[in-house]
Amino acid sequence: MVYDDLKIVLMVAISGKKAQKETIDKVVKYFKEYKEYAEKLSNSSYSS
């Protein structure tokens, strides 16, 4: 996932062709949590 506003790229999943639908569904399900995690990572890198 690319968050331009945070200047961060977060790799959340890799799957083969057969598992693609399930992987996409899981990414969508946890979309908010991924964003929150990216924000935490971004904030911690600025405070170092």
HTML snippet that shows the backbone in 3Dmol.js (N, CA, C, O; Angstrom):
<script src="https://3Dmol.org/build/3Dmol-min.js"></script>
<div id="view" style="width:600px;height:400px;position:relative"></div>
<script>
const pdb = `
ATOM      1  N   MET A   1       0.847  -1.148   0.000  1.00  0.00           N
ATOM      2  CA  MET A   1       0.000   0.000   0.000  1.00  0.00           C
ATOM      3  C   MET A   1       0.903   1.224   0.000  1.00  0.00           C
ATOM      4  O   MET A   1       1.937   1.239   0.666  1.00  0.00           O
ATOM      5  N   VAL A   2       0.519   2.228  -0.732  1.00  0.00           N
ATOM      6  CA  VAL A   2       1.300   3.454  -0.832  1.00  0.00           C
ATOM      7  C   VAL A   2       0.526   4.564  -0.140  1.00  0.00           C
ATOM      8  O   VAL A   2      -0.632   4.833  -0.461  1.00  0.00           O
ATOM      9  N   TYR A   3       1.186   5.198   0.809  1.00  0.00           N
ATOM     10  CA  TYR A   3       0.606   6.341   1.515  1.00  0.00           C
ATOM     11  C   TYR A   3       1.461   7.561   1.183  1.00  0.00           C
ATOM     12  O   TYR A   3       2.466   7.827   1.842  1.00  0.00           O
ATOM     13  N   ASP A   4       1.053   8.290   0.160  1.00  0.00           N
ATOM     14  CA  ASP A   4       1.818   9.464  -0.271  1.00  0.00           C
ATOM     15  C   ASP A   4       1.932  10.500   0.834  1.00  0.00           C
ATOM     16  O   ASP A   4       2.989  11.107   1.010  1.00  0.00           O
ATOM     17  N   ASP A   5       0.854  10.709   1.580  1.00  0.00           N
ATOM     18  CA  ASP A   5       0.874  11.715   2.633  1.00  0.00           C
ATOM     19  C   ASP A   5       1.877  11.386   3.734  1.00  0.00           C
ATOM     20  O   ASP A   5       2.404  12.293   4.380  1.00  0.00           O
ATOM     21  N   LEU A   6       2.144  10.118   3.953  1.00  0.00           N
ATOM     22  CA  LEU A   6       3.092   9.692   4.978  1.00  0.00           C
ATOM     23  C   LEU A   6       4.480   9.418   4.419  1.00  0.00           C
ATOM     24  O   LEU A   6       5.432   9.214   5.172  1.00  0.00           O
ATOM     25  N   LYS A   7       4.591   9.414   3.094  1.00  0.00           N
ATOM     26  CA  LYS A   7       5.857   9.086   2.427  1.00  0.00           C
ATOM     27  C   LYS A   7       6.327   7.694   2.820  1.00  0.00           C
ATOM     28  O   LYS A   7       7.483   7.490   3.192  1.00  0.00           O
ATOM     29  N   ILE A   8       5.395   6.731   2.727  1.00  0.00           N
ATOM     30  CA  ILE A   8       5.713   5.366   3.138  1.00  0.00           C
ATOM     31  C   ILE A   8       5.004   4.370   2.224  1.00  0.00           C
ATOM     32  O   ILE A   8       3.896   4.613   1.748  1.00  0.00           O
ATOM     33  N   VAL A   9       5.673   3.248   1.996  1.00  0.00           N
ATOM     34  CA  VAL A   9       5.085   2.128   1.261  1.00  0.00           C
ATOM     35  C   VAL A   9       5.054   0.957   2.231  1.00  0.00           C
ATOM     36  O   VAL A   9       6.068   0.608   2.835  1.00  0.00           O
ATOM     37  N   LEU A  10       3.878   0.358   2.372  1.00  0.00           N
ATOM     38  CA  LEU A  10       3.704  -0.750   3.302  1.00  0.00           C
ATOM     39  C   LEU A  10       3.294  -1.993   2.515  1.00  0.00           C
ATOM     40  O   LEU A  10       2.245  -2.019   1.871  1.00  0.00           O
ATOM     41  N   MET A  11       4.129  -3.006   2.576  1.00  0.00           N
ATOM     42  CA  MET A  11       3.792  -4.255   1.896  1.00  0.00           C
ATOM     43  C   MET A  11       2.953  -5.086   2.854  1.00  0.00           C
ATOM     44  O   MET A  11       3.394  -5.423   3.953  1.00  0.00           O
ATOM     45  N   VAL A  12       1.732  -5.414   2.425  1.00  0.00           N
ATOM     46  CA  VAL A  12       0.806  -6.074   3.340  1.00  0.00           C
ATOM     47  C   VAL A  12       0.517  -7.520   2.986  1.00  0.00           C
ATOM     48  O   VAL A  12       0.158  -8.296   3.872  1.00  0.00           O
ATOM     49  N   ALA A  13       0.658  -7.917   1.729  1.00  0.00           N
ATOM     50  CA  ALA A  13       0.325  -9.299   1.369  1.00  0.00           C
ATOM     51  C   ALA A  13       0.914  -9.682   0.025  1.00  0.00           C
ATOM     52  O   ALA A  13       1.091  -8.853  -0.868  1.00  0.00           O
ATOM     53  N   ILE A  14       1.209 -10.967  -0.086  1.00  0.00           N
ATOM     54  CA  ILE A  14       1.636 -11.559  -1.351  1.00  0.00           C
ATOM     55  C   ILE A  14       0.846 -12.854  -1.498  1.00  0.00           C
ATOM     56  O   ILE A  14       0.706 -13.620  -0.545  1.00  0.00           O
ATOM     57  N   SER A  15       0.337 -13.085  -2.692  1.00  0.00           N
ATOM     58  CA  SER A  15      -0.393 -14.333  -2.892  1.00  0.00           C
ATOM     59  C   SER A  15      -0.256 -14.801  -4.331  1.00  0.00           C
ATOM     60  O   SER A  15       0.108 -14.035  -5.224  1.00  0.00           O
ATOM     61  N   GLY A  16      -0.549 -16.043  -4.527  1.00  0.00           N
ATOM     62  CA  GLY A  16      -0.596 -16.598  -5.866  1.00  0.00           C
ATOM     63  C   GLY A  16      -1.948 -16.335  -6.496  1.00  0.00           C
ATOM     64  O   GLY A  16      -2.846 -15.794  -5.851  1.00  0.00           O
ATOM     65  N   LYS A  17      -2.090 -16.705  -7.717  1.00  0.00           N
ATOM     66  CA  LYS A  17      -3.317 -16.478  -8.466  1.00  0.00           C
ATOM     67  C   LYS A  17      -4.535 -17.127  -7.797  1.00  0.00           C
ATOM     68  O   LYS A  17      -5.610 -16.528  -7.758  1.00  0.00           O
ATOM     69  N   LYS A  18      -4.377 -18.327  -7.281  1.00  0.00           N
ATOM     70  CA  LYS A  18      -5.508 -19.049  -6.688  1.00  0.00           C
ATOM     71  C   LYS A  18      -6.017 -18.390  -5.407  1.00  0.00           C
ATOM     72  O   LYS A  18      -7.212 -18.451  -5.120  1.00  0.00           O
ATOM     73  N   ALA A  19      -5.145 -17.771  -4.645  1.00  0.00           N
ATOM     74  CA  ALA A  19      -5.532 -17.160  -3.369  1.00  0.00           C
ATOM     75  C   ALA A  19      -5.783 -15.661  -3.488  1.00  0.00           C
ATOM     76  O   ALA A  19      -5.974 -14.991  -2.474  1.00  0.00           O
ATOM     77  N   GLN A  20      -5.785 -15.130  -4.686  1.00  0.00           N
ATOM     78  CA  GLN A  20      -5.871 -13.691  -4.893  1.00  0.00           C
ATOM     79  C   GLN A  20      -7.121 -13.067  -4.266  1.00  0.00           C
ATOM     80  O   GLN A  20      -7.020 -12.039  -3.597  1.00  0.00           O
ATOM     81  N   LYS A  21      -8.271 -13.656  -4.464  1.00  0.00           N
ATOM     82  CA  LYS A  21      -9.527 -13.104  -3.937  1.00  0.00           C
ATOM     83  C   LYS A  21      -9.499 -13.045  -2.416  1.00  0.00           C
ATOM     84  O   LYS A  21      -9.873 -12.030  -1.828  1.00  0.00           O
ATOM     85  N   GLU A  22      -9.060 -14.120  -1.777  1.00  0.00           N
ATOM     86  CA  GLU A  22      -8.989 -14.145  -0.314  1.00  0.00           C
ATOM     87  C   GLU A  22      -8.006 -13.099   0.207  1.00  0.00           C
ATOM     88  O   GLU A  22      -8.263 -12.447   1.219  1.00  0.00           O
ATOM     89  N   THR A  23      -6.891 -12.944  -0.481  1.00  0.00           N
ATOM     90  CA  THR A  23      -5.893 -11.960  -0.075  1.00  0.00           C
ATOM     91  C   THR A  23      -6.446 -10.550  -0.180  1.00  0.00           C
ATOM     92  O   THR A  23      -6.273  -9.749   0.739  1.00  0.00           O
ATOM     93  N   ILE A  24      -7.098 -10.239  -1.267  1.00  0.00           N
ATOM     94  CA  ILE A  24      -7.694  -8.913  -1.441  1.00  0.00           C
ATOM     95  C   ILE A  24      -8.748  -8.658  -0.375  1.00  0.00           C
ATOM     96  O   ILE A  24      -8.808  -7.568   0.193  1.00  0.00           O
ATOM     97  N   ASP A  25      -9.575  -9.654  -0.104  1.00  0.00           N
ATOM     98  CA  ASP A  25     -10.598  -9.508   0.933  1.00  0.00           C
ATOM     99  C   ASP A  25      -9.983  -9.204   2.296  1.00  0.00           C
ATOM    100  O   ASP A  25     -10.495  -8.374   3.048  1.00  0.00           O
ATOM    101  N   LYS A  26      -8.884  -9.882   2.605  1.00  0.00           N
ATOM    102  CA  LYS A  26      -8.220  -9.662   3.890  1.00  0.00           C
ATOM    103  C   LYS A  26      -7.590  -8.267   3.956  1.00  0.00           C
ATOM    104  O   LYS A  26      -7.656  -7.615   4.998  1.00  0.00           O
ATOM    105  N   VAL A  27      -6.991  -7.808   2.881  1.00  0.00           N
ATOM    106  CA  VAL A  27      -6.409  -6.464   2.843  1.00  0.00           C
ATOM    107  C   VAL A  27      -7.500  -5.425   3.056  1.00  0.00           C
ATOM    108  O   VAL A  27      -7.316  -4.477   3.820  1.00  0.00           O
ATOM    109  N   VAL A  28      -8.628  -5.597   2.389  1.00  0.00           N
ATOM    110  CA  VAL A  28      -9.745  -4.658   2.547  1.00  0.00           C
ATOM    111  C   VAL A  28     -10.252  -4.685   3.987  1.00  0.00           C
ATOM    112  O   VAL A  28     -10.547  -3.639   4.564  1.00  0.00           O
ATOM    113  N   LYS A  29     -10.351  -5.876   4.561  1.00  0.00           N
ATOM    114  CA  LYS A  29     -10.849  -6.013   5.933  1.00  0.00           C
ATOM    115  C   LYS A  29      -9.978  -5.257   6.929  1.00  0.00           C
ATOM    116  O   LYS A  29     -10.495  -4.651   7.868  1.00  0.00           O
ATOM    117  N   TYR A  30      -8.665  -5.286   6.732  1.00  0.00           N
ATOM    118  CA  TYR A  30      -7.734  -4.668   7.679  1.00  0.00           C
ATOM    119  C   TYR A  30      -7.173  -3.332   7.185  1.00  0.00           C
ATOM    120  O   TYR A  30      -6.143  -2.870   7.676  1.00  0.00           O
ATOM    121  N   PHE A  31      -7.842  -2.721   6.224  1.00  0.00           N
ATOM    122  CA  PHE A  31      -7.343  -1.478   5.626  1.00  0.00           C
ATOM    123  C   PHE A  31      -7.080  -0.398   6.679  1.00  0.00           C
ATOM    124  O   PHE A  31      -6.028   0.240   6.662  1.00  0.00           O
ATOM    125  N   LYS A  32      -8.025  -0.193   7.588  1.00  0.00           N
ATOM    126  CA  LYS A  32      -7.871   0.833   8.627  1.00  0.00           C
ATOM    127  C   LYS A  32      -6.663   0.538   9.521  1.00  0.00           C
ATOM    128  O   LYS A  32      -5.902   1.444   9.860  1.00  0.00           O
ATOM    129  N   GLU A  33      -6.492  -0.719   9.895  1.00  0.00           N
ATOM    130  CA  GLU A  33      -5.360  -1.090  10.750  1.00  0.00           C
ATOM    131  C   GLU A  33      -4.020  -0.878  10.044  1.00  0.00           C
ATOM    132  O   GLU A  33      -3.043  -0.466  10.669  1.00  0.00           O
ATOM    133  N   TYR A  34      -3.978  -1.163   8.741  1.00  0.00           N
ATOM    134  CA  TYR A  34      -2.740  -0.919   7.984  1.00  0.00           C
ATOM    135  C   TYR A  34      -2.398   0.565   7.973  1.00  0.00           C
ATOM    136  O   TYR A  34      -1.235   0.940   8.123  1.00  0.00           O
ATOM    137  N   LYS A  35      -3.404   1.402   7.797  1.00  0.00           N
ATOM    138  CA  LYS A  35      -3.190   2.857   7.790  1.00  0.00           C
ATOM    139  C   LYS A  35      -2.656   3.315   9.151  1.00  0.00           C
ATOM    140  O   LYS A  35      -1.703   4.090   9.215  1.00  0.00           O
ATOM    141  N   GLU A  36      -3.266   2.841  10.228  1.00  0.00           N
ATOM    142  CA  GLU A  36      -2.811   3.196  11.570  1.00  0.00           C
ATOM    143  C   GLU A  36      -1.371   2.749  11.808  1.00  0.00           C
ATOM    144  O   GLU A  36      -0.574   3.485  12.390  1.00  0.00           O
ATOM    145  N   TYR A  37      -1.045   1.552  11.360  1.00  0.00           N
ATOM    146  CA  TYR A  37       0.317   1.043  11.509  1.00  0.00           C
ATOM    147  C   TYR A  37       1.310   1.896  10.717  1.00  0.00           C
ATOM    148  O   TYR A  37       2.396   2.209  11.206  1.00  0.00           O
ATOM    149  N   ALA A  38       0.937   2.265   9.506  1.00  0.00           N
ATOM    150  CA  ALA A  38       1.797   3.118   8.675  1.00  0.00           C
ATOM    151  C   ALA A  38       2.010   4.475   9.341  1.00  0.00           C
ATOM    152  O   ALA A  38       3.110   5.026   9.300  1.00  0.00           O
ATOM    153  N   GLU A  39       0.967   5.006   9.949  1.00  0.00           N
ATOM    154  CA  GLU A  39       1.095   6.289  10.651  1.00  0.00           C
ATOM    155  C   GLU A  39       2.051   6.171  11.831  1.00  0.00           C
ATOM    156  O   GLU A  39       2.873   7.059  12.057  1.00  0.00           O
ATOM    157  N   LYS A  40       1.947   5.074  12.584  1.00  0.00           N
ATOM    158  CA  LYS A  40       2.867   4.857  13.713  1.00  0.00           C
ATOM    159  C   LYS A  40       4.304   4.752  13.222  1.00  0.00           C
ATOM    160  O   LYS A  40       5.209   5.343  13.812  1.00  0.00           O
ATOM    161  N   LEU A  41       4.516   4.005  12.148  1.00  0.00           N
ATOM    162  CA  LEU A  41       5.864   3.882  11.590  1.00  0.00           C
ATOM    163  C   LEU A  41       6.398   5.231  11.140  1.00  0.00           C
ATOM    164  O   LEU A  41       7.553   5.573  11.395  1.00  0.00           O
ATOM    165  N   SER A  42       5.559   5.977  10.481  1.00  0.00           N
ATOM    166  CA  SER A  42       5.957   7.293   9.978  1.00  0.00           C
ATOM    167  C   SER A  42       6.306   8.224  11.125  1.00  0.00           C
ATOM    168  O   SER A  42       7.318   8.923  11.075  1.00  0.00           O
ATOM    169  N   ASN A  43       5.479   8.236  12.154  1.00  0.00           N
ATOM    170  CA  ASN A  43       5.728   9.105  13.316  1.00  0.00           C
ATOM    171  C   ASN A  43       6.990   8.710  14.051  1.00  0.00           C
ATOM    172  O   ASN A  43       7.734   9.583  14.498  1.00  0.00           O
ATOM    173  N   SER A  44       7.253   7.425  14.190  1.00  0.00           N
ATOM    174  CA  SER A  44       8.448   6.986  14.883  1.00  0.00           C
ATOM    175  C   SER A  44       9.712   7.311  14.115  1.00  0.00           C
ATOM    176  O   SER A  44      10.757   7.540  14.723  1.00  0.00           O
ATOM    177  N   SER A  45       9.644   7.335  12.796  1.00  0.00           N
ATOM    178  CA  SER A  45      10.830   7.674  12.016  1.00  0.00           C
ATOM    179  C   SER A  45      11.139   9.167  12.073  1.00  0.00           C
ATOM    180  O   SER A  45      12.297   9.557  11.927  1.00  0.00           O
ATOM    181  N   TYR A  46      10.126  10.012  12.283  1.00  0.00           N
ATOM    182  CA  TYR A  46      10.337  11.450  12.390  1.00  0.00           C
ATOM    183  C   TYR A  46      10.870  11.838  13.757  1.00  0.00           C
ATOM    184  O   TYR A  46      11.569  12.844  13.877  1.00  0.00           O
ATOM    185  N   SER A  47      10.563  11.075  14.780  1.00  0.00           N
ATOM    186  CA  SER A  47      11.007  11.426  16.122  1.00  0.00           C
ATOM    187  C   SER A  47      12.401  10.902  16.413  1.00  0.00           C
ATOM    188  O   SER A  47      12.955  11.223  17.465  1.00  0.00           O
ATOM    189  N   SER A  48      12.991  10.114  15.532  1.00  0.00           N
ATOM    190  CA  SER A  48      14.350   9.581  15.761  1.00  0.00           C
ATOM    191  C   SER A  48      15.387  10.581  15.351  1.00  0.00           C
ATOM    192  O   SER A  48      16.582  10.313  15.468  1.00  0.00           O
TER     193      SER A  48
END
`;
const viewer = $3Dmol.createViewer("view");
viewer.addModel(pdb, "pdb");
viewer.setStyle({}, {cartoon: {color: "spectrum"}});
viewer.zoomTo();
viewer.render();
</script>
